[in-house]
Amino acid sequence: MNLKQANNVYFIGIGGIGMSALARYFVAKGLNVGGYDKTKTDITNALEDLGVLIHFEDGIKHIDNRFLNVETTLIVYTPAIPNTHKEFNYFNSNGFQVMKRSQVLGEITKQTFCLAVAGTHGKTTTTSILGHLLNECNVAVTAFLGGISENYNSNLILKGTDVTVVEADEFDRSFLALSPDFACITSMDADHLDIYGDASELEKSFVDFSEKIKPNGKLFVKNGLPIKGISYGIEDDSDYSVKNIKIINGSYVFDVKTPNALLENFKFNLPGRHNLSNALIALAMSVEYGLPQPQLAKALASYKGVKRRFTYQIKTDDLVYIDDYAHHPEEIKAVHQAVREMYPDKKVLAIFQPHLFSRTKDFANEFADSLSKFDEVILLDIYPARELPIEGVNSQWLLDKIRNDNKQLVQKSELIQTISLSNASVILTIGAGDIGEEVKHIKKALSIAS
């Protein structure tokens, strides 16, 4: 059975951000869509509003009969599920077509002009900028996003099927299922060492990905990375470079030097040099695709961002509350740079929930270094996601490494009360676990207090 023969698509781990984008895509195609996830979230609620059948207990008896037809049902799963998953093992043992999310994306993009965004950081923001630019320039694009776009309130942009924009995810080497026409690599910092073992293996996988680009395709690489391609960077000698940067009313205004011209007067509303770099590579890929500067400038100025990517929850003269998905030391450093650039004289409280025992263990010193830069630090317990605990690896162990006298470990149930005792005027929540579920409660409490 190929994708075109499937009438029903069943997702194991449907609440994941990448999985739910695919689910939305198949709903838009008119297929029956259902799935399992372990917890109910805003994402699963939104899918249920679209008519998707979702349950939250692992067991065949909970699955609607239409998804038990082996001839017409495609099973899509996330590698994050445990190998003891009952539904996954049932489908695997009974002749169903079972595919990883990345394999399905690979099949969808085969017949399109595919632009893929790879890198250990910056994928989601870059993909959402690129999808927005193409959409606003009237390209028939489908963009699968790894976050909820503020412009579309969705993780799927669906304007047509000639062009696809996708995140090329290095986790589990998923990006090797893609064969893009254009691809970029934003960063290659060590991560996912539970999968790769060491940084050299991760680097090798990016080289392998670069070799997946179709003949006559183009690879864009951030200046300084050890892979050759069209280079991009900020205020440097790259093929594409941001020049003449100004900050006006909290927004970047800048020009872009291309290999052939200087494109002037772009405006970008997201803070932080890392976000400016993401905007640049999205512009570079759009220019190489053939889109004109006036339309691109107008589109970029209207870009609003991605939820949980330096998202302002409160922004007043007296109090700023920002939420961000950062879960790697380099990402936390980028958040720190952005907040210091925007609020150089204000006290900053960072509330961080570490994500994965293995990542915390592998980068404990780097996490401690990046968190030590804030004025005040609150740690939550480690969010385990797909992992079992590792002896000796916990948030108290990480807290002890942070060089900051104003630090504490707090249980989630005590978080709001602890925040209320701080005199910081800029508050950050950071992390990729379920800290995102706390944001609305924190925002409400801070709004009442102020």
C-alpha atoms as one frame of an Amber mdcrd trajectory, in Angstrom:
protein
   0.000   0.000   0.000   1.347   3.437  -0.881   0.139   6.693   0.639  -2.392
   7.246  -2.150  -4.154   3.952  -1.331  -4.678   4.795   2.348  -8.191   5.822
   3.396  -7.378   5.795   7.104  -4.305   7.068   8.941  -3.659   6.156  12.562
  -0.984   7.964  14.597   0.799   6.530  17.641   1.919   9.649  19.501  -0.491
  11.941  17.674  -0.021  14.798  20.169   3.592  15.370  19.168   4.127  18.627
  17.335   5.450  17.017  14.160   2.928  14.187  14.256  -0.018  16.534  14.694
   1.064  18.575  11.643   0.916  15.396   9.570  -2.470  14.560  11.081  -3.783
  17.980  10.037  -2.415  17.379   6.529  -4.309  14.082   6.135  -7.499  15.617
   7.566  -7.230  18.327   4.896  -6.859  15.557   2.297 -10.210  14.109   3.419
  -8.909  10.929   5.061 -10.129   9.367   8.299  -7.573  10.244  10.982  -7.225
   8.877  14.489  -4.580   8.167  17.059  -3.255   7.574  20.530  -1.341   9.799
  22.907  -0.584   9.425  26.584  -1.840  12.858  27.643  -4.549  15.289  26.628
  -3.176  18.686  25.566  -4.185  21.805  23.670  -2.830  20.111  20.521  -4.977
  16.997  20.927  -8.007  19.169  21.754  -7.489  21.100  18.505  -7.244  17.860
  16.530 -10.420  16.519  18.129 -12.150  19.743  17.080 -11.215  18.782  13.498
 -12.936  15.405  13.916  -9.849  13.328  14.729 -10.599  10.318  16.949  -8.088
  10.271  19.822  -7.809   8.145  22.960  -5.315   8.250  25.814  -5.003   4.635
  26.995  -2.780   2.169  25.161  -4.955  -0.737  24.020  -6.473  -2.181  20.827
  -9.989  -2.141  22.301  -9.921   1.680  22.248  -9.248   1.909  18.490 -12.148
   2.598  16.117 -12.777  -0.366  13.794 -12.039   1.578  10.606  -8.385   1.810
  11.651  -8.166  -1.983  12.093  -8.554  -2.635   8.350  -5.105  -3.748   7.230
  -5.854  -3.052   3.548  -6.744   0.625   3.910  -4.948   1.886   7.041  -1.538
   3.502   7.310   0.088   3.507  10.744   2.411   6.414  11.575   4.528   6.368
  14.730   7.034   8.526  16.530  10.390   6.957  17.520   9.819   8.395  21.007
   7.329   5.624  21.915   8.622   2.706  24.025   9.147  -0.683  22.378   6.626
  -2.142  24.833   3.753  -0.140  23.308   0.808  -2.538  22.849  -0.791  -0.830
  19.864   2.527  -0.432  18.038   3.372  -4.109  18.537  -0.115  -5.186  17.399
   0.102  -3.259  14.138   3.675  -4.440  13.531   2.709  -8.073  14.057  -0.442
  -8.068  11.924   0.703  -6.941   8.500  -0.137  -3.230   8.665   1.988  -0.698
   6.826   3.846   0.968   9.703   5.999   4.031   8.965   7.963   6.583  10.960
   6.816  10.173  10.696  10.013  11.001   8.791   9.354   8.265   6.224   5.862
   9.627   5.589   7.280  13.127   5.145   9.818  11.677   2.733   7.036  10.125
   0.647   4.925  13.301   0.661   7.837  15.500  -0.418   9.106  13.205  -3.213
   6.776  14.648  -5.827   7.280  18.273  -4.777   9.990  20.916  -4.761  11.223
  20.355  -1.209  12.982  22.891   1.017  14.341  21.258   4.177  15.696  22.963
   7.291  18.240  21.021   9.355  20.249  21.921  12.443  20.384  21.215  16.159
  18.837  24.642  16.849  16.680  27.021  14.867  14.738  24.512  12.766  11.235
  25.443  13.851  11.619  29.208  13.662  13.447  29.021  10.328  10.859  26.629
   8.853   7.980  28.818   9.966   9.620  31.974   8.539  10.323  30.191   5.254
   6.801  28.786   5.017   5.357  32.221   5.767   7.523  33.944   3.142   6.516
  31.463   0.449   2.850  31.600   1.438   2.774  35.406   1.416   4.501  35.396
  -1.988   1.672  33.195  -3.356   3.710  30.016  -3.764   1.591  26.820  -3.719
   3.282  25.582  -0.548   2.641  23.042   2.189   4.789  23.713   5.261   5.067
  21.216   8.120   6.120  23.133  11.233   7.584  21.912  14.506   5.666  24.546
  16.476   2.450  26.529  16.405   2.783  29.547  14.124   1.458  32.785  15.598
   0.409  33.871  12.091  -1.701  30.779  11.353  -2.394  29.368  14.841  -1.362
  26.015  13.367   1.670  23.839  12.736   0.600  23.375   9.107   0.521  25.933
   6.290  -1.468  24.510   3.379  -1.719  26.704   0.297  -0.911  24.126  -2.370
   1.157  21.041  -3.102   3.820  22.180  -5.583   6.347  23.053  -2.857   6.928
  21.567   0.604   8.815  23.058   3.530   9.879  20.603   6.240  12.027  20.358
   9.319  14.841  17.881   8.740  15.106  16.326  12.201  18.430  14.822  13.232
  16.876  12.841  16.109  17.031   9.118  15.281  18.635  10.145  11.931  15.123
  10.891  10.699  16.301  13.513   8.205  17.983  10.824   6.085  14.506   9.860
   4.818  14.316  13.168   2.917  15.636  14.092  -0.557  15.300  17.886  -0.695
  15.911  20.277  -3.601  17.124  23.028  -1.244  18.390  22.382   2.272  20.058
  24.429   4.973  22.050  23.538   8.075  21.677  26.104  10.846  23.898  24.505
  13.500  25.660  21.252  14.405  26.170  21.465  18.171  26.391  18.165  20.003
  22.947  16.853  21.006  21.022  13.562  21.109  24.129  11.766  22.342  21.817
   9.024  23.629  21.298   8.236  19.923  24.692   9.105  18.425  27.131   8.265
  21.196  29.470  11.165  20.436  29.569  14.462  18.564  31.545  13.055  15.616
  28.746  10.629  14.771  26.222  13.475  14.877  28.444  15.505  12.557  28.726
  12.541  10.183  24.926  12.317   9.997  24.759  15.952   8.840  27.283  15.120
   6.109  25.094  12.173   5.115  22.076  14.484   5.030  23.903  16.979   2.806
  24.456  14.149   0.325  20.692  13.509   0.145  20.101  16.738  -1.784  18.818
  16.125  -5.297  21.111  16.682  -8.312  21.333  20.407  -9.125  19.962  21.182
  -5.656  21.440  23.746  -3.281  22.829  23.477   0.233  22.978  26.534   2.514
  25.307  26.358   5.511  25.859  28.745   8.405  29.318  30.268   8.133  31.850
  28.347  10.224  30.299  24.889   9.970  32.528  22.122   8.536  30.366  21.443
   5.472  30.661  23.297   2.179  27.666  25.097   0.699  26.236  28.546   0.068
  27.275  30.332   3.258  25.268  32.740   5.382  26.092  34.821   8.430  25.688
  38.121  10.244  27.962  41.061   9.386  30.608  38.826   7.808  31.929  37.786
   4.388  29.354  35.019   3.749  27.575  34.619   0.405  24.457  35.899   2.169
  25.093  38.303   5.029  23.058  40.672   7.179  24.423  44.219   6.967  23.647
  47.652   8.466  21.714  46.347  11.484  19.655  48.816  13.498  17.157  48.264
  16.314  14.132  50.541  15.880  11.188  50.281  18.291  12.241  46.790  19.352
  12.576  45.462  15.787  15.612  44.728  13.628  15.978  46.790  10.458  18.714
  45.582   8.112  19.985  44.931   4.584  21.000  41.620   3.021  24.103  41.215
   0.890  23.590  38.455  -1.687  26.175  37.088  -4.143  24.763  39.511  -6.748
  23.266  42.540  -4.982  22.463  44.401  -1.788  18.778  43.989  -0.860  17.754
  46.865   1.367  15.334  47.693   4.138  14.085  44.485   5.739  12.234  44.600
   9.058  12.059  41.668  11.483  10.169  41.734  14.773  11.743  38.842  16.720
  14.566  39.697  19.159  17.936  37.943  19.310  20.788  37.476  16.877  19.910
  33.772  16.597  16.487  34.729  15.254  18.047  37.254  12.881  20.216  34.425
  11.552  17.100  32.260  11.093  15.416  35.057   9.150  18.489  35.442   6.949
  18.617  31.814   5.859  14.881  31.804   5.131  15.409  34.905   2.976  18.432
  33.365   1.235  16.501  30.220   0.296  13.569  32.363  -0.898  15.829  34.559
  -3.028  17.474  31.502  -4.593  14.001  30.095  -5.274  13.332  33.281  -7.243
  11.142  35.466  -5.042  11.485  39.283  -5.331  12.740  41.609  -2.574   9.621
  43.838  -2.267   7.306  40.895  -1.587   9.831  39.235   0.734  10.326  42.435
   2.748   6.572  42.864   3.203   6.168  39.203   4.180   9.024  39.232   6.701
   7.679  42.368   8.400   4.352  40.568   8.958   5.928  37.479  10.547   4.778
  37.077  14.175   6.777  34.090  15.397   6.167  30.643  16.836   4.492  29.887
  20.144   7.044  29.093  22.855   9.861  30.699  20.856  10.624  33.898  22.822
   6.876  34.410  23.096   5.783  37.471  25.057   3.059  36.545  27.560   3.153
  39.907  29.386   4.854  43.031  28.074   4.380  46.177  30.145   6.698  48.905
  31.397   6.880  47.242  34.820   6.814  43.527  33.972   7.862  41.324  31.056
   7.082  37.592  30.939   8.580  35.550  28.080   8.201  31.827  27.398  10.705
  29.855  25.306  11.226  26.227  24.249  15.021  26.338  24.720  16.272  22.974
  25.986  19.964  22.938  24.986  22.732  25.097  26.508  23.339  26.935  23.219
  19.639  27.777  22.975  19.617  29.092  26.532  22.639  31.277  25.691  20.716
  32.625  22.681  17.724  33.468  24.881  20.051  35.218  27.331  21.637  37.260
  24.532  18.227  38.315  23.256  16.847  39.321  26.646  20.006  41.283  27.560
  19.908  43.096  24.225  16.271  44.080  24.733  16.362  44.699  28.527  19.972
  45.566  29.419  19.237  47.175  32.797  16.540  44.871  34.203  16.758  41.965
  36.628  16.028  38.649  34.886  14.603  35.507  36.509  15.002  32.285  34.497
  12.795  29.282  35.336  14.186  26.165  33.640  12.844  22.627  33.365  15.600
  20.291  32.124  14.491  17.897  29.362  15.787  14.289  29.431  18.113  12.718
  31.977  20.631  11.866  29.250  20.822  15.432  27.890  21.177  16.826  31.429
  24.009  14.360  32.124  25.802  14.993  28.821  25.682  18.798  29.074  25.501
  19.473  32.828  28.469  21.848  32.878  27.259  23.686  29.781  23.753  24.035
  31.247  25.237  25.368  34.472  27.345  27.879  32.559  24.432  29.181  30.459
  22.049  29.417  33.427  24.641  31.161  35.615  24.366  34.223  33.349  20.874
  35.094  34.634  20.309  37.181  37.769  18.086  34.593  39.411  17.451  30.901
  38.607  14.651  28.488  39.488  15.023  24.848  38.462  12.189  22.339  38.154
  12.678  18.585  38.251  13.921  16.941  35.046  11.201  16.110  32.521  11.903
  12.466  31.582   9.993  12.261  28.260  10.959   8.856  26.825  13.615   8.011
  29.435  14.042   6.224  32.730  16.008   7.987  35.498  19.813   7.875  35.559
  21.325   7.407  39.003  22.815  10.620  40.368  21.391  12.796  37.588  18.753
  15.170  38.947  17.982  18.864  39.176  19.642  19.267  42.590  22.877  17.910
  41.063  22.561  20.447  38.236  21.643  23.272  40.632  24.825  22.683  42.633
  26.878  23.358  39.498  25.266  26.751  38.782  27.487  29.667  39.817  24.771
  31.931  41.145  23.876  32.677  44.755  20.265  33.413  43.809  19.126  29.918
  42.807  16.695  27.292  44.056  15.002  24.012  43.184  11.214  24.274  43.275
   8.390  21.769  42.876   5.866  22.625  40.197   3.103  22.933  42.783   5.056
  25.723  44.524   6.217  27.521  41.380   3.725  30.386  41.227   4.150  31.208
  44.898   7.949  31.249  44.488   7.749  33.510  41.429   5.581  35.945  43.386
   8.396  36.420  45.912  10.892  37.560  43.242  11.496  41.228  42.456  12.695
  40.462  38.902  11.025  42.615  36.249  11.779  40.155  33.415  10.644  36.559
  33.926  11.468  33.657  31.596  10.107  30.129  31.483  12.447  27.847  29.526
  12.275  24.177  28.545  10.803  21.571  26.205   8.875  19.458  28.728   5.468
  20.106  30.258   6.515  23.513  31.571   4.572  24.831  28.579   1.380  23.679
  30.293   2.190  25.970  33.236   2.496  29.137  31.160  -1.192  30.089  31.211
  -1.319  29.669  35.007   1.813  31.764  35.534   0.524  34.450  33.179  -2.788
  34.593  35.026  -1.104  34.843  38.443   1.314  37.545  37.302  -1.471  39.519
  35.635  -3.518  39.518  38.843  -0.482  40.485  40.938   0.437  43.379  38.669
